[in-house]
Amino acid sequence: MPKNPTRPLRIGEEIRHALSEIFLRGETHIPVLDGASITVSEVRLSPDLRNATVFIMPLAGSNQADVMQALGESGPYIRHLLAAKVALRYMPKLHYKLDQSFEEAERVNSLLKKAEVARDLK
């Protein structure tokens, strides 16, 4: 059992805020990333704080492939930028994933609007 079970959550939020700021201010100087409005919805850290999964979504889901490729290629550089903003002994390795929760929420919402489902809910 970890000493502080909330530590990964707290550090994940700190990393999320720092990454959002980096993307918002265009600090990467990578045209694909600076030209896209990127939402960082969540950062999940492993219990040992060595790996972080960063869930992102470009605005309106545009240029997803280009953004993911740019993030993959510039991983060490973004880690370097992040290390200047977040004080950790070891900066976790960042793994990027597209956030599918927006599409899942839209799917559930459309299901709830169907007449058959609305009838069953009453």
Backbone as a chain_set.jsonl record, in Angstrom:
{"seq": "MPKNPTRPLRIGEEIRHALSEIFLRGETHIPVLDGASITVSEVRLSPDLRNATVFIMPLAGSNQADVMQALGESGPYIRHLLAAKVALRYMPKLHYKLDQSFEEAERVNSLLKKAEVARDLK", "coords": {"N": [[0.842, -1.185, 0.0], [0.674, 2.174, -0.949], [2.289, 4.991, 0.61], [1.026, 7.494, 0.447], [-1.893, 7.542, -0.96], [-3.205, 9.458, -2.526], [-1.323, 10.9, -3.83], [-0.451, 10.266, -6.566], [-2.746, 11.205, -7.935], [-2.804, 13.928, -7.298], [-0.336, 14.824, -8.34], [-0.748, 14.14, -10.984], [-2.779, 15.956, -11.681], [-1.356, 18.332, -11.415], [0.551, 18.031, -13.438], [-1.2, 17.928, -15.607], [-2.266, 20.548, -15.631], [0.111, 21.991, -16.128], [0.888, 20.981, -18.659], [-1.321, 21.805, -20.177], [-0.969, 24.547, -20.047], [1.488, 24.788, -21.41], [0.749, 23.958, -24.007], [-1.257, 25.835, -24.553], [0.073, 28.305, -24.556], [1.795, 27.977, -26.639], [4.405, 27.006, -26.331], [5.904, 24.931, -27.298], [6.897, 25.337, -29.833], [6.463, 23.881, -32.086], [4.994, 23.61, -35.097], [2.62, 22.059, -35.725], [1.582, 21.43, -33.205], [1.42, 23.914, -31.918], [-0.35, 25.183, -33.564], [-2.71, 23.906, -33.147], [-5.541, 23.686, -31.043], [-5.325, 22.208, -28.103], [-6.841, 20.031, -25.87], [-6.162, 18.943, -22.675], [-7.37, 16.467, -20.994], [-7.055, 14.636, -18.913], [-4.579, 13.221, -16.745], [-3.089, 10.286, -16.002], [-1.241, 8.683, -13.609], [1.184, 6.104, -13.06], [1.418, 3.912, -10.19], [4.072, 4.02, -9.229], [4.918, 6.425, -10.157], [6.419, 6.672, -12.489], [5.508, 6.495, -15.083], [3.201, 8.185, -17.183], [-0.033, 8.524, -18.435], [-1.369, 10.534, -20.796], [-4.306, 12.018, -21.576], [-5.606, 13.417, -24.387], [-7.264, 15.787, -26.573], [-7.58, 17.21, -29.662], [-9.018, 20.359, -30.614], [-12.332, 20.063, -31.594], [-11.716, 17.599, -32.578], [-10.035, 17.663, -34.781], [-7.243, 17.107, -37.007], [-6.172, 14.876, -35.653], [-4.421, 12.657, -36.127], [-2.059, 13.937, -37.019], [-1.434, 15.523, -34.793], [-1.061, 13.571, -32.791], [1.144, 12.211, -33.853], [3.07, 14.272, -33.831], [3.229, 14.718, -31.073], [4.247, 12.263, -30.23], [6.766, 12.248, -31.491], [7.994, 14.429, -30.307], [8.266, 13.886, -27.652], [10.468, 13.69, -25.608], [11.321, 16.378, -25.607], [9.016, 17.789, -24.793], [8.758, 16.7, -22.264], [11.005, 17.851, -21.113], [10.268, 20.587, -21.145], [8.141, 20.384, -19.403], [9.393, 19.578, -17.048], [10.554, 21.923, -16.215], [8.427, 23.259, -15.175], [7.109, 21.677, -13.303], [7.987, 20.494, -10.222], [9.603, 17.724, -9.676], [11.362, 14.823, -8.546], [11.822, 12.851, -10.394], [10.814, 12.999, -13.66], [7.936, 11.738, -15.063], [7.639, 9.353, -17.773], [5.923, 10.24, -20.644], [2.953, 9.137, -22.097], [0.817, 9.386, -24.749], [-2.671, 9.508, -25.377], [-5.642, 9.506, -27.309], [-8.519, 11.105, -26.123], [-11.388, 9.445, -25.576], [-13.674, 9.906, -24.204], [-15.378, 12.061, -24.724], [-16.713, 11.363, -27.08], [-17.946, 9.037, -26.191], [-19.677, 10.061, -24.238], [-21.357, 11.561, -25.877], [-22.508, 9.509, -27.361], [-23.962, 8.109, -25.368], [-25.695, 10.145, -24.606], [-27.171, 10.478, -26.981], [-28.432, 8.0, -27.058], [-30.065, 8.191, -24.796], [-31.893, 10.042, -25.664], [-33.503, 8.72, -27.426], [-36.753, 7.531, -28.332], [-37.676, 5.041, -27.363], [-36.065, 4.553, -25.155], [-36.567, 6.787, -23.547], [-39.244, 6.288, -22.968], [-38.991, 3.985, -21.405], [-37.664, 5.019, -19.225], [-39.549, 6.49, -17.882]], "CA": [[0.0, 0.0, 0.0], [1.489, 3.387, -0.987], [2.198, 5.853, 1.788], [0.033, 8.532, 0.192], [-2.611, 7.103, -2.163], [-3.694, 10.568, -3.338], [-0.196, 11.578, -4.475], [-0.52, 10.204, -8.039], [-3.828, 12.067, -8.427], [-2.381, 15.32, -7.14], [0.732, 15.097, -9.302], [-1.38, 14.077, -12.304], [-3.452, 17.24, -11.914], [-0.315, 19.345, -11.595], [1.097, 17.811, -14.781], [-2.247, 18.313, -16.564], [-2.29, 22.016, -15.7], [1.344, 22.467, -16.763], [0.816, 20.654, -20.092], [-2.318, 22.693, -20.776], [-0.326, 25.857, -20.183], [2.505, 24.676, -22.466], [0.062, 23.933, -25.301], [-2.001, 27.078, -24.723], [1.002, 29.406, -24.836], [2.613, 27.683, -27.815], [5.796, 26.912, -25.89], [6.621, 23.829, -27.94], [7.463, 25.833, -31.093], [6.222, 22.861, -33.106], [3.83, 24.187, -35.79], [1.403, 21.248, -35.629], [1.057, 21.526, -31.844], [1.095, 25.298, -31.592], [-1.473, 25.586, -34.397], [-3.912, 23.193, -32.725], [-5.996, 23.925, -29.677], [-5.305, 20.862, -27.531], [-7.398, 19.885, -24.534], [-5.589, 17.87, -21.859], [-8.502, 16.187, -20.114], [-6.677, 13.852, -17.736], [-3.253, 12.602, -16.695], [-3.084, 9.168, -15.052], [0.111, 8.253, -13.27], [1.355, 4.777, -12.488], [1.665, 4.035, -8.747], [5.471, 4.367, -8.941], [5.112, 7.764, -10.731], [7.407, 6.617, -13.572], [4.814, 6.609, -16.371], [1.958, 8.958, -17.154], [-0.858, 8.49, -19.629], [-1.961, 11.862, -20.984], [-5.458, 11.957, -22.467], [-5.726, 14.698, -25.084], [-8.172, 15.871, -27.711], [-7.515, 18.479, -30.392], [-10.309, 21.027, -30.721], [-13.262, 19.48, -32.571], [-11.177, 16.341, -33.069], [-9.349, 17.83, -36.061], [-5.806, 16.812, -37.071], [-5.802, 13.936, -34.598], [-3.246, 11.865, -36.493], [-0.894, 14.818, -37.045], [-1.123, 15.925, -33.419], [-0.515, 12.398, -32.083], [2.484, 11.969, -34.383], [3.944, 15.33, -33.32], [3.44, 14.471, -29.645], [5.137, 11.105, -30.115], [8.12, 12.611, -31.92], [8.581, 15.47, -29.461], [8.1, 13.465, -26.26], [11.527, 14.135, -24.692], [11.341, 17.838, -25.539], [7.883, 18.215, -23.969], [9.141, 16.327, -20.89], [11.957, 18.877, -20.671], [9.469, 21.776, -20.841], [7.329, 20.067, -18.235], [10.276, 19.529, -15.876], [10.805, 23.299, -15.772], [7.22, 23.776, -14.532], [6.674, 20.789, -12.228], [9.159, 20.084, -9.44], [9.615, 16.313, -9.282], [12.69, 14.224, -8.608], [11.866, 12.118, -11.661], [9.682, 13.348, -14.521], [7.443, 10.495, -15.67], [7.591, 9.222, -19.229], [4.571, 10.582, -21.073], [2.323, 8.347, -23.156], [-0.356, 10.152, -25.162], [-3.811, 8.784, -25.93], [-6.802, 10.347, -27.625], [-9.575, 10.968, -25.134], [-12.625, 8.987, -26.212], [-14.812, 10.14, -23.304], [-16.313, 13.003, -25.34], [-17.537, 10.597, -28.021], [-18.757, 8.119, -25.394], [-20.744, 10.864, -23.631], [-22.296, 11.901, -26.949], [-23.237, 8.279, -27.689], [-24.917, 7.869, -24.289], [-26.697, 11.202, -24.701], [-28.065, 10.18, -28.104], [-29.252, 6.851, -26.661], [-31.079, 8.645, -23.843], [-32.889, 10.842, -26.375], [-34.365, 7.852, -28.232], [-38.114, 7.412, -27.799], [-37.816, 3.79, -26.614], [-35.367, 4.702, -23.871], [-37.317, 7.781, -22.779], [-40.456, 5.607, -22.496], [-38.595, 3.067, -20.327], [-37.207, 5.774, -18.053], [-40.711, 7.078, -17.182]], "C": [[0.884, 1.244, 0.0], [1.265, 4.238, 0.256], [1.1, 6.894, 1.626], [-0.724, 8.181, -1.09], [-3.13, 8.238, -3.046], [-2.567, 11.265, -4.099], [-0.229, 11.463, -6.003], [-1.624, 11.092, -8.627], [-3.414, 13.529, -8.391], [-1.314, 15.688, -8.163], [0.186, 15.052, -10.725], [-2.086, 15.374, -12.648], [-2.442, 18.353, -12.149], [0.294, 19.249, -12.993], [0.082, 18.243, -15.84], [-2.298, 19.828, -16.739], [-1.061, 22.552, -16.425], [1.33, 22.181, -18.263], [-0.189, 21.555, -20.81], [-1.729, 24.077, -21.016], [0.71, 25.853, -21.31], [1.836, 24.728, -23.84], [-0.661, 25.243, -25.577], [-1.092, 28.228, -25.149], [1.902, 29.157, -26.042], [4.087, 27.559, -27.495], [6.584, 25.806, -26.578], [7.365, 24.28, -29.195], [7.449, 24.753, -32.178], [4.929, 23.277, -33.802], [2.538, 23.387, -35.64], [0.764, 21.397, -34.25], [0.64, 22.951, -31.488], [-0.102, 25.795, -32.395], [-2.782, 24.935, -34.0], [-4.271, 23.597, -31.301], [-6.195, 22.555, -29.046], [-5.864, 20.895, -26.117], [-6.713, 18.708, -23.854], [-6.641, 17.563, -20.804], [-8.111, 15.438, -18.852], [-5.244, 13.375, -17.879], [-3.318, 11.537, -15.613], [-1.647, 8.707, -14.851], [0.108, 6.825, -12.76], [1.651, 4.944, -10.998], [3.102, 4.419, -8.392], [5.871, 5.727, -9.523], [6.144, 7.797, -11.856], [6.789, 6.796, -14.949], [3.518, 7.375, -16.187], [1.25, 8.801, -18.492], [-1.597, 9.815, -19.699], [-3.081, 11.727, -22.01], [-5.675, 13.341, -23.056], [-6.786, 14.611, -26.18], [-7.96, 17.225, -28.376], [-8.924, 19.051, -30.527], [-11.11, 20.449, -31.881], [-12.725, 18.196, -33.187], [-10.426, 16.445, -34.38], [-7.855, 17.552, -35.928], [-5.334, 15.823, -36.018], [-4.525, 13.175, -34.921], [-1.981, 12.717, -36.471], [-0.461, 15.213, -35.639], [-0.498, 14.765, -32.657], [0.901, 12.088, -32.559], [3.466, 13.002, -33.841], [4.235, 15.133, -31.834], [4.399, 13.3, -29.431], [6.58, 11.446, -30.449], [8.79, 13.608, -30.974], [8.46, 15.149, -27.973], [9.187, 13.942, -25.305], [11.575, 15.657, -24.536], [10.21, 18.361, -24.655], [8.135, 17.85, -22.509], [10.086, 17.356, -20.294], [11.21, 20.163, -20.297], [8.662, 21.578, -19.558], [8.163, 20.067, -16.953], [10.588, 20.922, -15.344], [9.615, 23.867, -15.005], [6.782, 22.96, -13.319], [7.912, 20.252, -11.51], [8.985, 18.646, -8.948], [11.04, 15.797, -9.375], [12.873, 13.502, -9.948], [10.619, 12.486, -12.458], [9.206, 12.073, -15.212], [7.511, 10.527, -17.197], [6.138, 9.404, -19.644], [4.122, 9.706, -22.24], [1.014, 9.054, -23.493], [-1.415, 9.24, -25.753], [-4.898, 9.793, -26.248], [-7.9, 10.061, -26.61], [-10.876, 10.62, -25.847], [-13.856, 9.294, -25.368], [-15.825, 11.111, -23.896], [-17.258, 12.265, -26.285], [-18.451, 9.636, -27.274], [-19.924, 8.868, -24.745], [-21.795, 11.24, -24.675], [-23.137, 10.688, -27.337], [-24.305, 7.989, -26.642], [-26.044, 8.897, -24.348], [-27.688, 10.924, -25.831], [-28.949, 8.971, -27.795], [-30.38, 7.286, -25.723], [-32.18, 9.458, -24.516], [-33.827, 9.993, -27.233], [-35.711, 7.66, -27.537], [-38.271, 6.156, -26.937], [-37.192, 3.916, -25.223], [-36.114, 5.688, -22.984], [-38.583, 7.161, -22.204], [-40.12, 4.692, -21.316], [-38.168, 3.804, -19.059], [-38.36, 6.352, -17.253], [-41.369, 6.114, -16.283]], "O": [[1.759, 1.37, 0.856], [0.197, 4.207, 0.868], [0.333, 7.147, 2.555], [-0.255, 8.485, -2.187], [-3.464, 8.001, -4.207], [-2.832, 12.133, -4.931], [-0.052, 12.473, -6.684], [-1.448, 11.666, -9.701], [-3.647, 14.274, -9.342], [-1.385, 16.75, -8.782], [0.607, 15.834, -11.578], [-2.003, 15.844, -13.783], [-2.658, 19.222, -12.995], [0.523, 20.265, -13.65], [0.449, 18.849, -16.847], [-2.365, 20.329, -17.861], [-1.172, 23.465, -17.244], [1.716, 23.039, -19.057], [0.068, 22.013, -21.923], [-1.962, 24.695, -22.055], [0.796, 26.812, -22.077], [2.291, 25.446, -24.73], [-0.676, 25.713, -26.715], [-1.459, 29.029, -26.009], [2.683, 30.028, -26.424], [4.933, 27.96, -28.295], [7.807, 25.751, -26.453], [8.361, 23.665, -29.576], [8.305, 24.721, -33.062], [3.872, 23.296, -33.171], [1.471, 23.97, -35.448], [-0.46, 21.48, -34.139], [-0.38, 23.159, -30.831], [-0.795, 26.718, -31.968], [-3.848, 25.35, -34.454], [-3.394, 23.819, -30.466], [-7.119, 21.825, -29.406], [-5.423, 21.678, -25.276], [-6.686, 17.603, -24.396], [-6.791, 18.306, -19.834], [-8.768, 15.586, -17.821], [-4.755, 13.153, -18.987], [-3.57, 11.842, -14.447], [-0.939, 8.386, -15.805], [-0.841, 6.384, -12.113], [2.092, 6.015, -10.58], [3.334, 5.068, -7.373], [7.024, 6.139, -9.401], [6.692, 8.86, -12.147], [7.474, 7.207, -15.886], [2.83, 7.235, -15.176], [1.865, 8.931, -19.55], [-2.348, 10.176, -18.793], [-2.841, 11.369, -23.164], [-5.898, 14.312, -22.333], [-7.149, 13.53, -26.645], [-8.135, 18.267, -27.743], [-9.903, 18.307, -30.551], [-10.62, 20.36, -33.007], [-13.229, 17.75, -34.218], [-10.196, 15.43, -35.037], [-7.275, 17.742, -34.859], [-4.205, 15.925, -35.54], [-3.639, 13.062, -34.073], [-0.947, 12.28, -35.967], [0.73, 15.236, -35.33], [0.491, 14.953, -31.949], [1.764, 11.739, -31.753], [4.574, 12.65, -33.437], [5.359, 15.356, -31.386], [5.26, 13.347, -28.552], [7.506, 10.991, -29.777], [10.016, 13.627, -30.857], [8.542, 16.046, -27.134], [8.868, 14.546, -24.281], [11.842, 16.161, -23.445], [10.419, 19.274, -23.857], [7.767, 18.607, -21.611], [9.986, 17.694, -19.114], [11.484, 20.759, -19.255], [8.525, 22.49, -18.743], [7.695, 20.503, -15.902], [10.858, 21.086, -14.154], [9.761, 24.841, -14.267], [6.152, 23.495, -12.408], [8.777, 19.631, -12.128], [8.317, 18.389, -7.947], [11.832, 16.277, -10.186], [13.946, 13.544, -10.549], [9.498, 12.305, -11.983], [9.993, 11.399, -15.877], [7.447, 11.588, -17.818], [5.235, 8.798, -19.066], [4.831, 9.561, -23.236], [0.192, 9.293, -22.608], [-1.114, 8.325, -26.52], [-5.059, 10.799, -25.557], [-8.172, 8.905, -26.284], [-11.396, 11.415, -26.629], [-14.973, 8.975, -25.776], [-17.016, 11.003, -23.606], [-18.463, 12.516, -26.287], [-19.6, 9.437, -27.669], [-21.042, 8.355, -24.711], [-22.991, 11.236, -24.382], [-24.331, 10.815, -27.608], [-25.438, 7.658, -26.993], [-27.212, 8.555, -24.16], [-28.894, 11.11, -25.666], [-30.101, 8.925, -28.228], [-31.51, 6.811, -25.838], [-33.289, 9.549, -23.988], [-34.842, 10.495, -27.716], [-35.792, 7.631, -26.309], [-38.926, 6.201, -25.896], [-37.749, 3.431, -24.238], [-36.274, 5.443, -21.788], [-38.963, 7.469, -21.075], [-40.87, 4.629, -20.342], [-38.295, 3.277, -17.954], [-38.193, 6.676, -16.077], [-42.355, 6.453, -15.628]]}, "num_chains": 1, "name": "protein.A"}
